[in-house]
Amino acid sequence: MQGFKSDYNENTLDNINKQIKSLQRRIEGLYLDKLDGKISEESWEQKNNEWQAEKEKLGNQIHAMNNADKTFYEGSNLLLNFCKEAPRLYKSKSIKIKKQILSLLGSNFLYKDGKLSIELNSVFYNLLEIQKSTKNSIDWVRLSDACVAITDF
C-alpha cells in the first residue's frame, strides 16, 4: 500500500512539474514574441497573467501534496505511539481511561469461549489489514493481549 502511495505521489509530482516547465517555456516564448513586436502589450499581459496563475495553482498543488504527506506521517506516528502505549496505559489506569481506550479501538465487544472479538474502528482495521498483507510481521499493529486480544476476524 505504501509503495502505491509513493508511486502515485511521484507520478503526480512529475506530471505537475512537467506542466510547470511547459508553462514556463510558453511564458518565455510569449515574452520574446512581445519583444519582437509579434504580439501586443495587451495580449502579452493577458496570456502572461493566465499562465502565471496556472503555474501558481500547480505550485499550490505541490505544496498541498507535501503538507498532506507530512500530515500522513505525523498522524501515523501518533497512532503507532498510541498502539505501543495502549497496553501499558490500559493496565495502569482507571476504569474511565480503560473505557476511553476501548472506545477509541472500536465497538461491539464480545467475549465468548475465552476469545474477545471487537468491531475495530476503521483506522485500526486498516492497520490490521496492512499488517495481514505485509510479508514481514509488523509488531506495532498487535494491540497486545493486555489491551485487546483480537483473534480470528
N, C-alpha and C positions, 0 to 999 in steps of 0.2 A: 504494500500500500504506500509506504513511504517513497519507494522508488518511483511509483506512478506520479506522486505529488511532485517529486523533484523533476521528473521528465516534463511534466505539464508546465511547471514554472519555467524551466529552462527554455522550452519551445515558445512559450508565450513571451518571455523576455526577448528572445531572439527576434520574433516577429515584430514586436514593438520597436526594438532598436533598428530593424531594417526600415520600418516606416518612418522613423525619425530621420535616418540618414537620407532616405528618399526625399523627404520634405526639405531637408537642409540643402540638398543638391538643387531642388526646384527654386528655393529661395535665392540661392547664389546665382543660378541662371537667370532668374527674373531680374535680379539687380543688375546683372550685366546687360540684359536687354534694355533696362531703364537707362543705363549709362550710354548705351549705343543709340538711344533715341528710338528704339523699336516699339516701345510702349510708353503710354503717357504716365505722368506722375500719379494721376488718379487710379489708373489700372494697377500700377505697381503697388500703391498703398493698399488698395482693396485686397489684392491677392496676397501680399505680404502679411497683412493682418490676419487673413483667413488661415494661411499656412502656419503662421506663428502660433495662433490659437490651437490649431491641431497638434502642433509639437508640444505645447504646454499641456494639453489634455493627455497626450501619450506619456509625458513625463509624470503627470499625476497618477496615471495608472501604474507605472513602475513603482512610484512611492507607495501607493496603496498596497501593492503586492508585497513589497518589502515589510511594511507595517503588519500586514496580515501574517506573514511568515514569522515575524518577531512575536506577535501575539500568540500564534500557534505554539511556538516553542516555550514561551513563558507559561502559558496555560497548561501545557503538557507537563512541564516541570513541577508546577504546583500540584497537579493531580498525582504525579508519581510520588512526590513527597508525602501527600496525604495517604496514599496506599501503603507507603513504607511505615508511616507513623500510626496508622489506624489501629493495628493490633495492640500496640503499647498504650495508646490513649484509651482504647476500649477496656483494657484490663485495669487501668489505674484511675478511671474517672467515675463520676457519679452516674446514677441511672439516667438522669436528664441528658448528660453528654452521650451516653451509650445510645439513647433513643435518637439523638441528633445524627450520630454516625450512621446508625442503621437506616434512618430516613434518607440520608444522602446516598447510601448504596442502592436502595431500591424499596420495593414494597411487596406485599403478598407473601410474607414469610410463612413457611410451612415446615414444621418439624415432624417427620414421620419415619418410623423404623430406624432411628438413630442418624437420620440424614436431614440436613437443613436445606430447603430449596428456597430460592428467592427470585423474584422478578426484578432483575437489575435495571437501574436507570440507564438510559441509552449510552452515556459516556463510559460506564463500567462494562456494559455489554459489548461495546465496540472494542474496548481494550482486551476483553476476553477473546473476542473473535480474531483480533490481530494476533494474539498470543497463540491461538489454535492454528492459524495459518502460517506462522513463522516456524521455520525448521529448528531454530535454536530456541530453547525454553527461555522465557523472559521472567525472571524471578519476581520482579516487582508487580506483575499482574496478579499473582496469587495474593489474595487478601488475607491469607493465613487463617488457620482454624481458631486463632484467638479472637478474631472478629466475626468472620462468617466462613463456614466450610461449604464451599459451593461444589456440589458433586452432581454428576450426571444431569447435564442440562437437557 
